[in-house]
Amino acid sequence: MTLHQLRHFESLAHTQHYQRSAELLGVSQPALSRSINALELELGAPLFERQGRNVILSSFGRAFAEHIFAAMQEIDAGTAHVRDLTDPGKSVLDISLNYVMANLYFPHILRSYVEQHKEKEIVFQLRQSNTPEILRNVLEGRSEIGLCSYMEDQPKIRFHPILRCPLRLVAPPDHPLARRDQVSLEEIAQYPLILSVDKTHYIENLLRDLGIRPIVSFRMGEDRSIANLVSCGFGLSILPYDPQLEVCGVMLVPIQDSCAYREFYLAVARSRPLSAHSKAFCRFILNNRKDSDTDE
């Protein structure tokens, strides 16, 4: 089974016409027929059925197409990515980032960077995930740059703090704490909490360092989903300040404890040198890091 055969199958499945596919592929119709016949022989099943002057996918062909169409999209995407990487006229930046950084930080720093480098064609390959997956991407070379939380016991990663974001109580409007000017972590922890599925356990560790044992009722992966659960009365939450969460019908109440903030980091592999493009972007981030809290 060759890539050419799979390309031929994909084209014929879409056009359902041998002559039309042969013209699109730049091959003769007999060569296309031989290619499809060899593929059917290898699979041991007919992939197409005659229908007048056209062909349609057989039941075996439909089952095969479900996988091949997805595989060919990945191959095309990979080919385009490598071409971007080898194009001297393009700057390709491969970055993994978590949901908070993607929402609160990255769009603004990206706009500033692009405006200062208008002469360059910059291609951003972005992977959104949680911190453990981001660090795996950085260590294994899928991404050169990570924007994420800090994790202990990561000797192969160099972390640079770039953003300090205040934490807020997220509460439904009718909750007793929702109309307060500010609240304490101790007051919040008296109620069931909806926390992130976060392997750094940041909020739990923050509370336990203060001698507070939280009551965890739910865990959810993304901040807006957490806010929606809060708005439906399933509990309170503690999240980095994001004014966009208010559209979920929740109140964002300041927390008075001085430790109620979360820091986010630029993460790179210690052992893998950065490309010139990534090095320039990291330098830009570090020169424009947020030294003060982001707030209203």
C-alpha positions in Angstrom: 0.0 0.0 0.0 1.6 3.3 -1.1 0.8 6.9 -0.6 0.1 7.2 -4.3 -2.6 4.5 -4.0 -4.2 6.3 -1.1 -4.2 9.6 -3.0 -5.8 7.8 -5.9 -8.5 6.2 -3.7 -9.2 9.6 -2.0 -9.7 11.3 -5.3 -11.9 8.6 -6.8 -14.0 8.5 -3.7 -14.7 12.2 -4.1 -15.2 12.4 -7.8 -16.8 9.0 -8.3 -15.5 9.1 -11.9 -12.3 7.4 -13.2 -11.6 9.8 -16.1 -12.2 13.0 -13.9 -9.9 11.6 -11.2 -7.2 10.6 -13.7 -7.2 14.2 -15.0 -7.0 15.7 -11.6 -4.2 13.4 -10.5 -2.2 13.8 -13.8 -2.2 10.0 -14.6 -3.8 7.9 -17.3 -7.1 6.2 -16.6 -5.6 2.7 -17.0 -2.9 3.6 -14.5 -5.5 4.8 -12.0 -7.5 1.6 -12.6 -4.4 -0.6 -11.9 -3.6 1.4 -8.8 -7.2 0.9 -7.4 -7.2 -2.8 -8.4 -3.9 -3.3 -6.6 -5.2 -1.6 -3.4 -8.4 -3.8 -3.5 -6.3 -6.9 -4.0 -4.1 -6.0 -1.0 -7.2 -5.3 1.2 -9.1 -8.3 -0.1 -12.3 -6.4 -0.7 -13.9 -4.3 -3.5 -13.8 -0.6 -2.6 -16.0 0.7 -5.4 -19.1 -0.5 -7.3 -20.1 0.5 -10.8 -23.2 2.7 -11.1 -23.7 3.5 -14.8 -20.7 5.4 -16.1 -19.7 6.4 -12.5 -18.6 4.5 -9.4 -19.7 4.7 -5.8 -18.0 3.5 -2.6 -18.9 0.0 -1.6 -19.6 -0.8 2.1 -15.9 -1.8 2.4 -14.9 1.5 0.7 -17.0 3.6 3.0 -15.4 2.0 6.0 -11.9 2.5 4.5 -12.7 6.1 3.6 -13.6 7.0 7.2 -9.9 6.4 8.2 -8.1 7.4 5.0 -9.7 10.8 4.7 -8.6 11.7 8.2 -5.1 10.3 7.6 -4.7 12.2 4.4 -5.7 15.5 6.1 -3.0 14.8 8.7 -0.4 14.0 6.0 -1.3 17.2 4.2 -1.1 19.3 7.4 2.3 17.7 8.2 3.6 18.4 4.7 2.4 22.1 4.9 4.0 22.4 8.4 7.4 21.2 7.2 7.3 23.5 4.1 6.5 26.4 6.4 9.5 25.4 8.6 11.9 25.2 5.7 10.6 28.4 4.0 13.3 31.1 4.7 10.7 33.8 4.2 8.5 32.6 7.1 8.9 32.6 10.9 7.2 29.5 12.3 6.6 29.5 16.1 5.3 26.3 17.6 3.8 27.1 21.0 1.8 25.0 23.6 -0.3 27.1 26.0 -2.9 26.5 28.6 -6.5 27.9 28.5 -5.8 30.9 30.8 -2.8 32.0 28.8 -4.7 31.5 25.5 -7.5 33.7 26.8 -5.9 36.4 29.0 -2.4 36.8 27.8 -1.4 35.4 24.4 -3.7 37.5 22.1 -2.3 40.8 23.5 1.4 39.8 23.4 0.8 38.3 19.9 -0.7 41.5 18.6 2.3 43.5 20.0 4.8 41.1 18.5 3.2 41.0 15.0 2.9 44.8 14.9 6.6 45.1 15.6 7.5 42.6 13.0 5.3 43.6 10.1 8.1 42.8 7.6 8.0 39.1 8.5 5.5 36.4 7.5 4.9 34.7 10.9 3.1 31.4 11.1 1.9 30.3 14.6 1.3 26.6 15.3 -0.6 26.6 18.6 -1.5 23.7 20.8 -3.9 24.3 23.7 -3.7 21.9 26.6 -3.1 21.5 30.3 0.3 22.1 32.0 1.5 18.5 32.1 0.8 18.0 28.4 2.4 21.3 27.5 5.6 20.3 29.3 5.6 17.0 27.5 5.2 18.8 24.2 8.2 21.0 25.1 10.4 18.1 26.3 9.6 15.9 23.3 10.1 18.7 20.7 6.5 19.1 19.5 6.6 22.7 20.7 9.6 24.9 21.4 7.8 27.2 23.8 5.3 26.5 26.6 3.1 29.1 28.3 1.7 27.4 31.4 1.7 27.0 35.2 4.8 26.0 37.2 5.3 22.3 38.1 7.7 20.9 40.7 10.3 18.2 39.8 10.9 19.3 36.2 14.7 19.6 36.1 14.7 19.5 32.3 12.5 22.6 32.0 13.5 26.2 32.5 10.7 28.3 33.8 10.5 32.1 33.5 7.7 34.0 35.3 5.8 36.3 32.9 2.4 37.0 34.3 0.8 37.3 37.8 -2.9 37.1 37.7 -5.2 37.8 40.7 -7.6 35.1 41.8 -11.3 35.8 42.1 -14.2 34.2 43.9 -16.6 33.0 41.2 -20.1 32.9 42.7 -23.8 33.0 41.5 -25.4 36.4 41.9 -27.7 35.2 44.7 -25.0 33.8 46.9 -24.3 35.5 50.3 -20.7 36.2 49.3 -21.5 37.5 45.8 -22.2 41.1 46.8 -19.3 41.6 49.1 -16.5 44.1 48.2 -14.0 41.4 49.0 -13.9 38.0 50.7 -11.2 35.8 52.3 -10.1 32.3 51.3 -11.2 31.0 54.6 -14.8 32.3 54.0 -14.9 30.8 50.5 -13.7 27.4 51.7 -16.7 27.0 54.0 -18.7 26.2 50.8 -18.4 23.4 48.2 -15.9 24.3 45.5 -15.8 23.5 41.8 -12.1 23.3 40.9 -10.1 22.7 37.8 -8.9 19.3 36.7 -5.4 20.6 37.3 -2.5 18.2 38.1 -0.6 21.1 39.7 -3.3 21.2 42.4 -2.6 24.9 42.7 -5.8 26.0 44.6 -5.8 23.0 46.9 -2.1 23.6 47.8 -2.8 27.3 48.3 -5.6 26.6 50.7 -3.8 23.9 52.6 -0.8 26.1 53.1 -3.2 28.3 55.0 -4.5 25.3 57.0 -7.7 25.2 55.1 -9.2 21.9 53.9 -11.4 22.6 50.9 -14.7 20.8 50.1 -14.4 19.8 46.5 -17.7 19.0 44.9 -16.8 19.0 41.1 -13.8 19.1 38.9 -13.9 20.5 35.4 -11.2 21.2 32.8 -11.9 24.7 31.4 -12.7 27.9 33.3 -15.8 28.9 31.4 -17.3 25.4 32.0 -16.6 25.9 35.7 -18.3 29.3 35.6 -21.3 27.8 34.0 -21.6 25.1 36.8 -21.2 27.9 39.3 -24.0 29.9 37.7 -26.3 26.9 38.0 -25.7 26.7 41.8 -23.4 23.7 42.0 -20.8 25.4 44.1 -18.3 28.3 44.2 -15.0 28.4 42.5 -11.6 30.3 42.7 -10.2 31.2 39.3 -7.7 33.6 37.7 -9.5 37.0 37.0 -11.1 36.9 33.6 -13.8 39.5 32.9 -15.2 37.3 30.1 -16.4 34.8 32.7 -19.1 37.3 33.7 -21.1 36.4 30.5 -21.8 33.0 32.2 -23.9 34.9 34.8 -21.5 34.8 37.7 -20.0 37.5 40.0 -16.2 37.9 40.3 -15.4 39.0 43.8 -11.9 40.2 44.9 -10.1 38.0 47.4 -8.4 39.9 50.2 -5.6 37.4 51.0 -2.2 38.6 49.7 -1.4 35.1 48.4 -4.5 35.0 46.2 -2.8 35.2 42.8 -1.6 32.7 40.2 1.7 33.1 38.4 2.2 31.8 34.8 5.4 31.0 33.1 7.3 30.7 29.9 8.7 27.2 29.7 11.5 25.9 27.5 13.7 22.8 27.4 17.1 23.2 29.0 18.8 20.7 26.6 17.3 21.8 23.3 18.5 25.0 21.6 15.7 27.3 20.4 15.4 28.3 16.7 16.3 31.9 15.9 12.6 32.7 15.5 11.6 31.2 18.9 14.5 32.8 20.6 13.4 36.2 19.4 9.8 35.6 20.5 11.0 34.5 24.0 13.2 37.6 24.3 10.2 39.7 23.4 8.0 38.0 26.0 10.6 38.4 28.7 11.1 42.0 27.9 7.4 42.7 28.1 6.5 40.5 31.1 3.7 41.6 33.4 5.3 42.6 36.7 2.1 43.9 38.2 -1.3 42.2 38.6 -3.7 42.2 35.7 -7.0 43.6 36.9 -10.0 45.6 35.8 
